[in-house]
Amino acid sequence: MRTIATDGQFVYWSTYDRHNGVVDLIQAIDINGTGPITTLFSVDTAVTPYPGSIAALAVDGNYVIFLQDGVRLARLPKQGGPVEELISTPNQSNVLAAVIGPERVVFATSDVVDPSKTWISTVSRQPPFPLVQLIQTSFAVSSIALSGGRAWWTGFNSAGGGPPEENSSGAIYGCVREVETTTGGGRTLSEDGARFGSVVVDQRGVYWMEDNKLLTVRR
């Protein structure tokens, strides 16, 4: 399971099946877990061109909206049906982290020229779907949360620079930061020699994992 969302009646998630090649799926089940699992979306990853794995999904009225590597934003009816593409960009980088909000999508991708750099970008969910690159960072982004006109993200790297997966030696250093989704301005909430994981936000505060600790700060 990669991503998950609910509308209060059903739970929707993205996953993949390896029985016959690799097939990307969006599936659903009623929230009580008593009904059958329904497959809403299925695509064979051997098909060319394939937009990429599903990085984020959300429920929007009568639709499930999802973001794929590439970057491609699309939606399909909650009961299944034709996929409607909302935006597709020439950026072929994998999506490292993403969040779909009611007004915009915020996501992080590796720089296509310098993979040790990461772009955090946003795209409006309203036509003409303008794409804006907010900031560039040397951190490998782990997680993104969104509320109103602000986003919060966590990231970390090694002392050698670049994504931690590509630097087996060296100390880990990470942070959690806030960014305005219109201007790209922001601030650092915390930074330390630690691995920063998931971040979530509510009306009261911002919450994130820092190694094995759960930390919070008021908004």
C-alpha positions as CSV (number, residue, x, y, z in Angstrom):
1,M,0.0,0.0,0.0
2,R,1.4,3.4,-1.0
3,T,-1.3,6.0,-0.4
4,I,-4.7,6.0,1.4
5,A,-7.7,8.3,1.7
6,T,-11.3,8.1,2.8
7,D,-14.6,9.9,2.2
8,G,-16.2,8.5,5.4
9,Q,-18.0,5.7,3.6
10,F,-15.2,4.0,1.7
11,V,-11.4,3.7,2.0
12,Y,-9.4,4.2,-1.2
13,W,-5.7,3.2,-1.6
14,S,-3.1,2.7,-4.2
15,T,-1.0,-0.4,-4.5
16,Y,0.5,-2.8,-7.1
17,D,0.2,-6.5,-8.1
18,R,3.2,-8.5,-9.1
19,H,1.4,-11.8,-10.2
20,N,1.7,-11.1,-13.9
21,G,4.3,-8.3,-14.3
22,V,3.7,-5.2,-12.3
23,V,0.2,-3.6,-12.3
24,D,-0.6,-0.3,-10.5
25,L,-3.9,-0.3,-8.8
26,I,-6.4,2.0,-7.1
27,Q,-8.8,0.0,-4.9
28,A,-11.6,0.6,-2.5
29,I,-13.6,-1.1,0.3
30,D,-16.4,0.1,2.5
31,I,-15.2,1.7,5.7
32,N,-16.4,-1.3,7.9
33,G,-14.3,-3.7,5.8
34,T,-17.2,-6.0,5.2
35,G,-17.7,-5.4,1.5
36,P,-15.7,-6.7,-1.5
37,I,-12.5,-4.9,-2.6
38,T,-13.3,-3.0,-5.8
39,T,-10.6,-2.1,-8.3
40,L,-11.2,1.4,-9.7
41,F,-8.0,1.8,-11.7
42,S,-5.5,-0.8,-13.2
43,V,-2.6,-0.2,-15.5
44,D,0.2,-2.5,-16.6
45,T,3.5,-0.8,-15.9
46,A,5.0,-2.4,-19.0
47,V,2.7,-0.3,-21.2
48,T,4.5,2.5,-22.9
49,P,4.2,5.4,-22.3
50,Y,3.3,4.9,-18.7
51,P,3.0,8.1,-16.5
52,G,4.4,6.5,-13.4
53,S,3.6,5.2,-10.0
54,I,0.8,6.8,-7.9
55,A,2.4,9.2,-5.3
56,A,-0.7,10.7,-3.7
57,L,-4.4,10.4,-3.8
58,A,-7.5,12.1,-2.3
59,V,-11.2,12.0,-2.5
60,D,-12.9,15.0,-4.1
61,G,-16.7,14.9,-4.2
62,N,-17.6,12.2,-6.7
63,Y,-14.0,11.6,-7.8
64,V,-10.7,10.1,-6.6
65,I,-7.9,12.4,-7.7
66,F,-4.3,11.1,-7.9
67,L,-0.8,12.3,-8.7
68,Q,1.6,10.1,-10.6
69,D,5.3,10.3,-11.1
70,G,6.0,12.3,-14.2
71,V,4.2,14.7,-13.0
72,R,0.6,13.8,-14.0
73,L,-2.5,14.8,-12.1
74,A,-5.7,12.9,-12.9
75,R,-9.1,11.8,-11.6
76,L,-11.7,9.1,-12.0
77,P,-15.2,8.5,-10.6
78,K,-15.3,7.0,-7.2
79,Q,-17.2,4.0,-8.6
80,G,-14.6,3.5,-11.3
81,G,-14.7,4.7,-14.9
82,P,-12.7,6.7,-17.4
83,V,-9.6,8.5,-16.2
84,E,-9.6,12.3,-16.9
85,E,-6.1,13.9,-17.1
86,L,-6.0,17.3,-15.4
87,I,-2.4,18.2,-15.9
88,S,0.7,16.5,-17.4
89,T,4.2,18.1,-17.3
90,P,7.4,17.3,-19.1
91,N,9.2,16.7,-15.8
92,Q,10.1,13.0,-15.7
93,S,11.4,12.9,-12.2
94,N,10.0,10.7,-9.6
95,V,7.7,12.3,-6.9
96,L,9.5,12.0,-3.6
97,A,6.5,13.2,-1.5
98,A,3.2,14.9,-2.2
99,V,-0.1,16.1,-0.7
100,I,-3.4,16.9,-2.4
101,G,-5.3,19.7,-0.9
102,P,-8.8,21.1,-1.8
103,E,-7.2,24.0,-3.8
104,R,-3.7,22.8,-4.8
105,V,-1.3,20.0,-4.9
106,V,2.2,20.4,-3.4
107,F,4.9,17.9,-4.3
108,A,8.7,17.3,-4.2
109,T,10.7,16.0,-7.2
110,S,14.4,15.4,-7.9
111,D,16.0,18.0,-10.1
112,V,16.3,16.5,-13.6
113,V,19.8,18.0,-14.1
114,D,21.2,17.5,-10.6
115,P,19.5,14.6,-8.7
116,S,21.2,15.7,-5.5
117,K,18.8,18.7,-5.5
118,T,15.1,18.6,-4.8
119,W,12.3,21.0,-6.1
120,I,9.2,21.6,-4.0
121,S,6.5,22.8,-6.4
122,T,2.7,23.5,-6.4
123,V,0.0,23.2,-9.0
124,S,-3.5,24.7,-8.7
125,R,-6.4,22.3,-9.0
126,Q,-8.3,24.9,-11.1
127,P,-7.8,25.5,-14.8
128,P,-5.4,26.5,-16.3
129,F,-3.5,24.5,-13.7
130,P,-0.5,26.8,-13.3
131,L,2.7,25.0,-12.1
132,V,5.0,27.0,-9.7
133,Q,8.4,25.9,-8.4
134,L,8.5,27.2,-4.9
135,I,12.0,26.3,-3.6
136,Q,15.0,24.2,-4.2
137,T,16.7,22.3,-1.4
138,S,19.6,19.8,-1.0
139,F,17.4,17.7,1.4
140,A,15.7,14.5,0.2
141,V,12.1,15.4,1.1
142,S,10.3,12.7,3.2
143,S,6.8,14.1,3.8
144,I,4.6,17.1,3.0
145,A,1.5,18.4,4.9
146,L,-0.7,21.2,3.6
147,S,-3.2,23.6,5.2
148,G,-4.5,26.8,3.6
149,G,-1.8,28.7,2.0
150,R,1.1,27.0,3.8
151,A,2.9,23.7,3.5
152,W,5.2,21.9,5.9
153,W,7.9,19.4,4.8
154,T,10.5,17.2,6.3
155,G,13.7,16.1,4.8
156,F,17.2,14.8,5.5
157,N,20.5,13.9,3.9
158,S,23.9,12.7,4.9
159,A,27.1,14.7,5.6
160,G,28.2,13.6,2.1
161,G,25.3,15.5,0.5
162,G,22.5,14.2,-1.7
163,P,19.8,11.6,-0.8
164,P,20.6,9.4,2.2
165,E,20.1,6.2,0.2
166,E,23.1,7.2,-2.0
167,N,25.4,8.1,0.9
168,S,26.0,5.0,3.1
169,S,28.5,6.8,5.3
170,G,28.3,10.1,7.1
171,A,26.1,11.7,9.7
172,I,22.4,12.1,9.0
173,Y,21.1,15.7,9.2
174,G,17.4,16.7,8.8
175,C,14.8,19.4,9.2
176,V,11.2,20.4,9.2
177,R,10.3,23.6,7.4
178,E,7.3,25.7,6.5
179,V,6.8,27.2,3.0
180,E,4.2,29.7,1.7
181,T,2.5,28.2,-1.3
182,T,2.2,31.5,-3.1
183,T,5.6,33.2,-2.5
184,G,7.9,30.3,-1.6
185,G,9.0,32.2,1.5
186,G,9.2,30.2,4.8
187,R,10.9,29.3,8.0
188,T,12.6,26.4,9.8
189,L,10.7,24.8,12.7
190,S,13.4,22.4,13.7
191,E,16.7,21.0,12.4
192,D,19.0,18.4,14.0
193,G,21.3,15.5,13.4
194,A,18.3,13.2,13.1
195,R,16.2,11.4,10.4
196,F,13.0,13.4,10.0
197,G,10.0,11.3,8.9
198,S,6.2,12.0,8.4
199,V,4.7,15.4,9.1
200,V,1.0,16.2,9.6
201,V,-0.9,19.4,10.5
202,D,-4.2,20.4,12.1
203,Q,-5.8,23.6,13.2
204,R,-3.7,23.7,16.4
205,G,-0.2,22.6,15.4
206,V,2.4,20.8,13.3
207,Y,3.4,17.3,14.2
208,W,6.4,15.3,12.9
209,M,8.6,12.3,13.6
210,E,12.3,12.9,14.4
211,D,14.1,9.6,14.7
212,N,11.9,7.7,17.3
213,K,10.3,10.9,18.8
214,L,7.0,12.6,18.0
215,L,7.4,16.4,18.2
216,T,5.0,19.3,17.8
217,V,4.9,23.0,17.6
218,R,1.9,25.4,17.6
219,R,1.1,27.0,14.2
